Amino acid sequence: MRLFSRRKVVTGASAIAAALGLGGCVTTQTQTQTQTRPREVDPAFRRKEVDYATREPRGTIIVDPSEHFLYFVEDGGRAMRYGVGVGSEGFSWSGVAKVHDKQEWPDWYPTPEILQRRPEVIPHLTQLQSGVGMPGGPDNPLGARALYLWQGKKDTLYRIHGTNEPWTIGGNVSSGCIRLTNEDIVDLYDRTPIGTKVAVLAPAAVG
């Protein structure tokens, strides 16, 4: 198993924006629902280099929520493809943004709504620099890394981040954020500089 450094690097992140935005990046299902699922990632969603035709330049991140894949565009019509978990019904988001900040082992600040929906996390919370939350680490819902998405000078409050629930990859499970396995978010994090363009496609219409 790959080991990750717990060294935290924050490149100009706003503490208030981080606290608000990271509060929404948690599984929307109940604990009972997630316990009935397999505990490992479906092999169909494992990281893989694939053919991918796009006009976007190398280094662009494209998220296709309908297919549950994230593509990091490479040269020659190729891309590194990652399986992702995306927003559940009523929590999806689409648009174009840029990576404004990056953080290793981010802290998590759940909203009152999340605490009402998932009271089992309350005993794990503690007083942190930006409020009451869960410190970064292997048990944190945000996983090993987080990329903060902004549009212009405004924080979208959506993130691309890891997860401590890898079995949710390939599902519509989050409160709008894009989640990858911890191994995959570390790989993507290392490839992604500040300023990277991120395009989240609109989900395909059903029927």
TORKOLDO-558065 format. One record per residue (C-alpha): residue in one letter; x, y, z. Coordinates in nm, 4 decimals, m for minus. Example, Ala and Ser with C-alpha at 12.3 -4.5 7.8 and 13.67 -1.06 7.14 Angstrom:
<pt><code>A</code><x>1.2300</x><y>m0.4500</y><z>0.7800</z></pt>
<pt><code>S</code><x>1.3670</x><y>m0.1060</y><z>0.7140</z></pt>
This chain:
<pt><code>M</code><x>0.0000</x><y>0.0000</y><z>0.0000</z></pt>
<pt><code>R</code><x>0.1346</x><y>0.3403</y><z>m0.0911</z></pt>
<pt><code>L</code><x>0.2225</x><y>0.5642</y><z>0.2029</z></pt>
<pt><code>F</code><x>0.1419</x><y>0.9345</y><z>0.2026</z></pt>
<pt><code>S</code><x>0.3152</x><y>1.2231</y><z>0.3755</z></pt>
<pt><code>R</code><x>0.1029</x><y>1.4092</y><z>0.6283</z></pt>
<pt><code>R</code><x>0.2936</x><y>1.7316</y><z>0.5547</z></pt>
<pt><code>K</code><x>0.0298</x><y>1.9955</y><z>0.4895</z></pt>
<pt><code>V</code><x>0.0802</x><y>2.2512</y><z>0.2140</z></pt>
<pt><code>V</code><x>m0.1702</x><y>2.5319</y><z>0.1691</z></pt>
<pt><code>T</code><x>m0.1117</x><y>2.7747</y><z>m0.1157</z></pt>
<pt><code>G</code><x>m0.3067</x><y>3.0843</y><z>m0.0188</z></pt>
<pt><code>A</code><x>m0.6294</x><y>2.9101</y><z>0.0794</z></pt>
<pt><code>S</code><x>m0.8923</x><y>3.1208</y><z>0.2551</z></pt>
<pt><code>A</code><x>m0.9736</x><y>2.9646</y><z>0.5911</z></pt>
<pt><code>I</code><x>m1.3361</x><y>3.0735</y><z>0.5755</z></pt>
<pt><code>A</code><x>m1.3889</x><y>2.9510</y><z>0.2189</z></pt>
<pt><code>A</code><x>m1.2195</x><y>2.6229</y><z>0.3007</z></pt>
<pt><code>A</code><x>m1.4421</x><y>2.5701</y><z>0.6017</z></pt>
<pt><code>L</code><x>m1.7590</x><y>2.6388</y><z>0.4066</z></pt>
<pt><code>G</code><x>m1.6656</x><y>2.4476</y><z>0.0932</z></pt>
<pt><code>L</code><x>m1.5203</x><y>2.1367</y><z>0.2489</z></pt>
<pt><code>G</code><x>m1.8307</x><y>2.0908</y><z>0.4604</z></pt>
<pt><code>G</code><x>m2.0268</x><y>1.9743</y><z>0.1580</z></pt>
<pt><code>C</code><x>m1.7916</x><y>1.7060</y><z>0.0284</z></pt>
<pt><code>V</code><x>m1.9290</x><y>1.4072</y><z>0.2136</z></pt>
<pt><code>T</code><x>m2.1337</x><y>1.1031</y><z>0.1185</z></pt>
<pt><code>T</code><x>m2.5042</x><y>1.1865</y><z>0.1017</z></pt>
<pt><code>Q</code><x>m2.6097</x><y>0.8301</y><z>0.1794</z></pt>
<pt><code>T</code><x>m2.6635</x><y>0.6963</y><z>0.5300</z></pt>
<pt><code>Q</code><x>m2.4096</x><y>0.4804</y><z>0.7067</z></pt>
<pt><code>T</code><x>m2.6379</x><y>0.1781</y><z>0.6755</z></pt>
<pt><code>Q</code><x>m2.6569</x><y>0.2202</y><z>0.2969</z></pt>
<pt><code>T</code><x>m2.2800</x><y>0.2406</y><z>0.2548</z></pt>
<pt><code>Q</code><x>m2.2198</x><y>m0.0617</y><z>0.4765</z></pt>
<pt><code>T</code><x>m2.4145</x><y>m0.2811</y><z>0.2332</z></pt>
<pt><code>R</code><x>m2.1777</x><y>m0.1983</y><z>m0.0542</z></pt>
<pt><code>P</code><x>m1.8534</x><y>m0.3754</y><z>m0.1538</z></pt>
<pt><code>R</code><x>m1.5502</x><y>m0.2324</y><z>0.0259</z></pt>
<pt><code>E</code><x>m1.3242</x><y>m0.2117</y><z>m0.2804</z></pt>
<pt><code>V</code><x>m1.3194</x><y>m0.0131</y><z>m0.6041</z></pt>
<pt><code>D</code><x>m1.4898</x><y>m0.1666</y><z>m0.9066</z></pt>
<pt><code>P</code><x>m1.2031</x><y>m0.2625</y><z>m1.1447</z></pt>
<pt><code>A</code><x>m1.3792</x><y>m0.0703</y><z>m1.4243</z></pt>
<pt><code>F</code><x>m1.2958</x><y>0.2534</y><z>m1.2418</z></pt>
<pt><code>R</code><x>m0.9262</x><y>0.1960</y><z>m1.1814</z></pt>
<pt><code>R</code><x>m0.6762</x><y>0.4482</y><z>m1.3177</z></pt>
<pt><code>K</code><x>m0.5849</x><y>0.3855</y><z>m1.6812</z></pt>
<pt><code>E</code><x>m0.4282</x><y>0.5683</y><z>m1.9777</z></pt>
<pt><code>V</code><x>m0.6785</x><y>0.5777</y><z>m2.2646</z></pt>
<pt><code>D</code><x>m0.7474</x><y>0.7317</y><z>m2.6051</z></pt>
<pt><code>Y</code><x>m0.9398</x><y>1.0554</y><z>m2.5564</z></pt>
<pt><code>A</code><x>m1.0276</x><y>1.2976</y><z>m2.8357</z></pt>
<pt><code>T</code><x>m1.0628</x><y>1.6584</y><z>m2.7211</z></pt>
<pt><code>R</code><x>m0.9715</x><y>2.0089</y><z>m2.8328</z></pt>
<pt><code>E</code><x>m0.8602</x><y>2.0964</y><z>m2.4827</z></pt>
<pt><code>P</code><x>m0.4824</x><y>2.1360</y><z>m2.4369</z></pt>
<pt><code>R</code><x>m0.2553</x><y>1.9063</y><z>m2.2422</z></pt>
<pt><code>G</code><x>m0.2998</x><y>1.9426</y><z>m1.8673</z></pt>
<pt><code>T</code><x>m0.6729</x><y>2.0177</y><z>m1.8741</z></pt>
<pt><code>I</code><x>m0.8955</x><y>1.8210</y><z>m1.6372</z></pt>
<pt><code>I</code><x>m1.2310</x><y>1.7090</y><z>m1.7785</z></pt>
<pt><code>V</code><x>m1.4930</x><y>1.5446</y><z>m1.5571</z></pt>
<pt><code>D</code><x>m1.7734</x><y>1.3389</y><z>m1.7136</z></pt>
<pt><code>P</code><x>m2.0255</x><y>1.2797</y><z>m1.4305</z></pt>
<pt><code>S</code><x>m2.2503</x><y>1.0592</y><z>m1.6433</z></pt>
<pt><code>E</code><x>m1.9702</x><y>0.8099</y><z>m1.7024</z></pt>
<pt><code>H</code><x>m1.8059</x><y>0.8651</y><z>m1.3600</z></pt>
<pt><code>F</code><x>m1.4666</x><y>0.9404</y><z>m1.5088</z></pt>
<pt><code>L</code><x>m1.2161</x><y>1.2230</y><z>m1.4782</z></pt>
<pt><code>Y</code><x>m0.9677</x><y>1.2762</y><z>m1.7620</z></pt>
<pt><code>F</code><x>m0.6291</x><y>1.4452</y><z>m1.7368</z></pt>
<pt><code>V</code><x>m0.5552</x><y>1.5421</y><z>m2.0966</z></pt>
<pt><code>E</code><x>m0.2198</x><y>1.4321</y><z>m2.2375</z></pt>
<pt><code>D</code><x>m0.0552</x><y>1.4770</y><z>m2.5778</z></pt>
<pt><code>G</code><x>m0.1384</x><y>1.2744</y><z>m2.8877</z></pt>
<pt><code>G</code><x>m0.5090</x><y>1.2192</y><z>m2.8224</z></pt>
<pt><code>R</code><x>m0.4447</x><y>1.0400</y><z>m2.4941</z></pt>
<pt><code>A</code><x>m0.5533</x><y>1.1004</y><z>m2.1371</z></pt>
<pt><code>M</code><x>m0.5084</x><y>0.9531</y><z>m1.7925</z></pt>
<pt><code>R</code><x>m0.8526</x><y>0.8369</y><z>m1.6831</z></pt>
<pt><code>Y</code><x>m0.9633</x><y>0.8115</y><z>m1.3208</z></pt>
<pt><code>G</code><x>m1.2845</x><y>0.6693</y><z>m1.1789</z></pt>
<pt><code>V</code><x>m1.4745</x><y>0.9201</y><z>m0.9655</z></pt>
<pt><code>G</code><x>m1.7713</x><y>0.9551</y><z>m0.7359</z></pt>
<pt><code>V</code><x>m1.9910</x><y>1.2543</y><z>m0.8180</z></pt>
<pt><code>G</code><x>m2.2838</x><y>1.4505</y><z>m0.6788</z></pt>
<pt><code>S</code><x>m2.6039</x><y>1.2671</y><z>m0.6007</z></pt>
<pt><code>E</code><x>m2.9408</x><y>1.3877</y><z>m0.7285</z></pt>
<pt><code>G</code><x>m2.9910</x><y>1.7483</y><z>m0.6304</z></pt>
<pt><code>F</code><x>m2.6226</x><y>1.8010</y><z>m0.5548</z></pt>
<pt><code>S</code><x>m2.4633</x><y>1.7918</y><z>m0.9014</z></pt>
<pt><code>W</code><x>m2.2589</x><y>2.0796</y><z>m1.0419</z></pt>
<pt><code>S</code><x>m2.1189</x><y>2.1541</y><z>m1.3870</z></pt>
<pt><code>G</code><x>m1.9137</x><y>2.4345</y><z>m1.5360</z></pt>
<pt><code>V</code><x>m1.5596</x><y>2.5553</y><z>m1.6012</z></pt>
<pt><code>A</code><x>m1.3246</x><y>2.6492</y><z>m1.3197</z></pt>
<pt><code>K</code><x>m0.9559</x><y>2.6614</y><z>m1.2334</z></pt>
<pt><code>V</code><x>m0.7501</x><y>2.5028</y><z>m0.9599</z></pt>
<pt><code>H</code><x>m0.6921</x><y>2.7960</y><z>m0.7259</z></pt>
<pt><code>D</code><x>m0.5321</x><y>2.6107</y><z>m0.4328</z></pt>
<pt><code>K</code><x>m0.4046</x><y>2.2657</y><z>m0.3396</z></pt>
<pt><code>Q</code><x>m0.3876</x><y>2.1019</y><z>0.0008</z></pt>
<pt><code>E</code><x>m0.2441</x><y>1.7808</y><z>0.1417</z></pt>
<pt><code>W</code><x>m0.4488</x><y>1.5931</y><z>0.4025</z></pt>
<pt><code>P</code><x>m0.7100</x><y>1.8710</y><z>0.4308</z></pt>
<pt><code>D</code><x>m0.9154</x><y>1.9292</y><z>0.7445</z></pt>
<pt><code>W</code><x>m1.2921</x><y>1.8780</y><z>0.7160</z></pt>
<pt><code>Y</code><x>m1.5522</x><y>2.1162</y><z>0.8589</z></pt>
<pt><code>P</code><x>m1.8989</x><y>1.9555</y><z>0.8339</z></pt>
<pt><code>T</code><x>m2.2051</x><y>2.1755</y><z>0.8047</z></pt>
<pt><code>P</code><x>m2.4988</x><y>2.1492</y><z>1.0509</z></pt>
<pt><code>E</code><x>m2.6950</x><y>1.9745</y><z>0.7751</z></pt>
<pt><code>I</code><x>m2.4310</x><y>1.7055</y><z>0.7428</z></pt>
<pt><code>L</code><x>m2.4122</x><y>1.6563</y><z>1.1174</z></pt>
<pt><code>Q</code><x>m2.7881</x><y>1.6071</y><z>1.1257</z></pt>
<pt><code>R</code><x>m2.7661</x><y>1.3549</y><z>0.8428</z></pt>
<pt><code>R</code><x>m2.4589</x><y>1.1764</y><z>0.9781</z></pt>
<pt><code>P</code><x>m2.4465</x><y>1.2150</y><z>1.3575</z></pt>
<pt><code>E</code><x>m2.1966</x><y>0.9290</y><z>1.3829</z></pt>
<pt><code>V</code><x>m1.9162</x><y>1.1703</y><z>1.2867</z></pt>
<pt><code>I</code><x>m1.9761</x><y>1.4047</y><z>1.5839</z></pt>
<pt><code>P</code><x>m1.7535</x><y>1.2109</y><z>1.8307</z></pt>
<pt><code>H</code><x>m1.4629</x><y>1.2463</y><z>1.5842</z></pt>
<pt><code>L</code><x>m1.4743</x><y>1.6278</y><z>1.5705</z></pt>
<pt><code>T</code><x>m1.2406</x><y>1.8601</y><z>1.7552</z></pt>
<pt><code>Q</code><x>m1.1546</x><y>2.2290</y><z>1.7751</z></pt>
<pt><code>L</code><x>m0.9301</x><y>2.3221</y><z>1.4808</z></pt>
<pt><code>Q</code><x>m0.7834</x><y>2.6488</y><z>1.3556</z></pt>
<pt><code>S</code><x>m1.0912</x><y>2.7370</y><z>1.1477</z></pt>
<pt><code>G</code><x>m1.3596</x><y>2.5929</y><z>1.3736</z></pt>
<pt><code>V</code><x>m1.4910</x><y>2.2566</y><z>1.4859</z></pt>
<pt><code>G</code><x>m1.3983</x><y>1.9831</y><z>1.2430</z></pt>
<pt><code>M</code><x>m1.1998</x><y>1.6693</y><z>1.1730</z></pt>
<pt><code>P</code><x>m0.8234</x><y>1.6985</y><z>1.1250</z></pt>
<pt><code>G</code><x>m0.6732</x><y>1.5684</y><z>0.8032</z></pt>
<pt><code>G</code><x>m0.5713</x><y>1.2031</y><z>0.7998</z></pt>
<pt><code>P</code><x>m0.6658</x><y>0.8548</y><z>0.6783</z></pt>
<pt><code>D</code><x>m1.0071</x><y>0.8659</y><z>0.8512</z></pt>
<pt><code>N</code><x>m1.1011</x><y>1.2069</y><z>0.7094</z></pt>
<pt><code>P</code><x>m1.3777</x><y>1.2064</y><z>0.4417</z></pt>
<pt><code>L</code><x>m1.1683</x><y>1.4374</y><z>0.2202</z></pt>
<pt><code>G</code><x>m0.8879</x><y>1.1875</y><z>0.1895</z></pt>
<pt><code>A</code><x>m0.5243</x><y>1.2510</y><z>0.1067</z></pt>
<pt><code>R</code><x>m0.5445</x><y>1.5602</y><z>m0.1160</z></pt>
<pt><code>A</code><x>m0.7827</x><y>1.8348</y><z>m0.2286</z></pt>
<pt><code>L</code><x>m0.7904</x><y>2.0675</y><z>m0.5306</z></pt>
<pt><code>Y</code><x>m0.9929</x><y>2.3870</y><z>m0.4725</z></pt>
<pt><code>L</code><x>m1.2012</x><y>2.5027</y><z>m0.7698</z></pt>
<pt><code>W</code><x>m1.2610</x><y>2.8736</y><z>m0.8327</z></pt>
<pt><code>Q</code><x>m1.4347</x><y>3.0678</y><z>m1.1102</z></pt>
<pt><code>G</code><x>m1.2549</x><y>3.3985</y><z>m1.1515</z></pt>
<pt><code>K</code><x>m1.2181</x><y>3.5476</y><z>m0.8029</z></pt>
<pt><code>K</code><x>m1.4994</x><y>3.3393</y><z>m0.6543</z></pt>
<pt><code>D</code><x>m1.4672</x><y>3.0075</y><z>m0.4742</z></pt>
<pt><code>T</code><x>m1.7146</x><y>2.7579</y><z>m0.6217</z></pt>
<pt><code>L</code><x>m1.7060</x><y>2.5703</y><z>m0.2870</z></pt>
<pt><code>Y</code><x>m1.6551</x><y>2.2498</y><z>m0.4867</z></pt>
<pt><code>R</code><x>m1.3434</x><y>2.0364</y><z>m0.4655</z></pt>
<pt><code>I</code><x>m1.1704</x><y>1.7445</y><z>m0.6297</z></pt>
<pt><code>H</code><x>m1.0516</x><y>1.5333</y><z>m0.3383</z></pt>
<pt><code>G</code><x>m0.9750</x><y>1.1871</y><z>m0.2053</z></pt>
<pt><code>T</code><x>m1.1988</x><y>0.9672</y><z>0.0039</z></pt>
<pt><code>N</code><x>m1.1874</x><y>0.7189</y><z>0.2905</z></pt>
<pt><code>E</code><x>m1.4786</x><y>0.5359</y><z>0.1221</z></pt>
<pt><code>P</code><x>m1.3185</x><y>0.3944</y><z>m0.1969</z></pt>
<pt><code>W</code><x>m1.6162</x><y>0.1684</y><z>m0.2646</z></pt>
<pt><code>T</code><x>m1.8221</x><y>0.4795</y><z>m0.3509</z></pt>
<pt><code>I</code><x>m1.6146</x><y>0.5457</y><z>m0.6645</z></pt>
<pt><code>G</code><x>m1.8382</x><y>0.5069</y><z>m0.9685</z></pt>
<pt><code>G</code><x>m2.1510</x><y>0.6271</y><z>m0.7900</z></pt>
<pt><code>N</code><x>m2.3612</x><y>0.9413</y><z>m0.7438</z></pt>
<pt><code>V</code><x>m2.2805</x><y>0.9789</y><z>m0.3787</z></pt>
<pt><code>S</code><x>m2.1365</x><y>1.3185</y><z>m0.2847</z></pt>
<pt><code>S</code><x>m2.2778</x><y>1.6602</y><z>m0.2015</z></pt>
<pt><code>G</code><x>m2.1382</x><y>1.7923</y><z>m0.5301</z></pt>
<pt><code>C</code><x>m1.7633</x><y>1.7428</y><z>m0.4988</z></pt>
<pt><code>I</code><x>m1.5620</x><y>1.5075</y><z>m0.7232</z></pt>
<pt><code>R</code><x>m1.3947</x><y>1.2270</y><z>m0.5285</z></pt>
<pt><code>L</code><x>m1.1177</x><y>0.9847</y><z>m0.6245</z></pt>
<pt><code>T</code><x>m0.9432</x><y>0.7089</y><z>m0.4338</z></pt>
<pt><code>N</code><x>m0.6560</x><y>0.8347</y><z>m0.2208</z></pt>
<pt><code>E</code><x>m0.4019</x><y>0.6716</y><z>m0.4534</z></pt>
<pt><code>D</code><x>m0.5590</x><y>0.8415</y><z>m0.7543</z></pt>
<pt><code>I</code><x>m0.5952</x><y>1.1868</y><z>m0.5991</z></pt>
<pt><code>V</code><x>m0.2255</x><y>1.1785</y><z>m0.5022</z></pt>
<pt><code>D</code><x>m0.1373</x><y>1.0905</y><z>m0.8631</z></pt>
<pt><code>L</code><x>m0.3628</x><y>1.3664</y><z>m1.0014</z></pt>
<pt><code>Y</code><x>m0.2422</x><y>1.6189</y><z>m0.7411</z></pt>
<pt><code>D</code><x>0.1189</x><y>1.5656</y><z>m0.8468</z></pt>
<pt><code>R</code><x>0.0280</x><y>1.6261</y><z>m1.2128</z></pt>
<pt><code>T</code><x>m0.1848</x><y>1.9358</y><z>m1.1512</z></pt>
<pt><code>P</code><x>m0.0344</x><y>2.2841</y><z>m1.1075</z></pt>
<pt><code>I</code><x>m0.2188</x><y>2.5858</y><z>m0.9715</z></pt>
<pt><code>G</code><x>m0.4184</x><y>2.7459</y><z>m1.2542</z></pt>
<pt><code>T</code><x>m0.5168</x><y>2.4190</y><z>m1.4236</z></pt>
<pt><code>K</code><x>m0.8438</x><y>2.4406</y><z>m1.6164</z></pt>
<pt><code>V</code><x>m1.1197</x><y>2.2071</y><z>m1.4958</z></pt>
<pt><code>A</code><x>m1.4290</x><y>2.1414</y><z>m1.7082</z></pt>
<pt><code>V</code><x>m1.7131</x><y>1.9514</y><z>m1.5406</z></pt>
<pt><code>L</code><x>m1.9585</x><y>1.8386</y><z>m1.8076</z></pt>
<pt><code>A</code><x>m2.3320</x><y>1.8565</y><z>m1.7556</z></pt>
<pt><code>P</code><x>m2.4823</x><y>1.5132</y><z>m1.6785</z></pt>
<pt><code>A</code><x>m2.6437</x><y>1.3486</y><z>m1.9786</z></pt>
<pt><code>A</code><x>m3.0216</x><y>1.3724</y><z>m1.9925</z></pt>
<pt><code>V</code><x>m3.2092</x><y>1.0549</y><z>m1.9080</z></pt>
<pt><code>G</code><x>m3.4729</x><y>0.9242</y><z>m2.1463</z></pt>
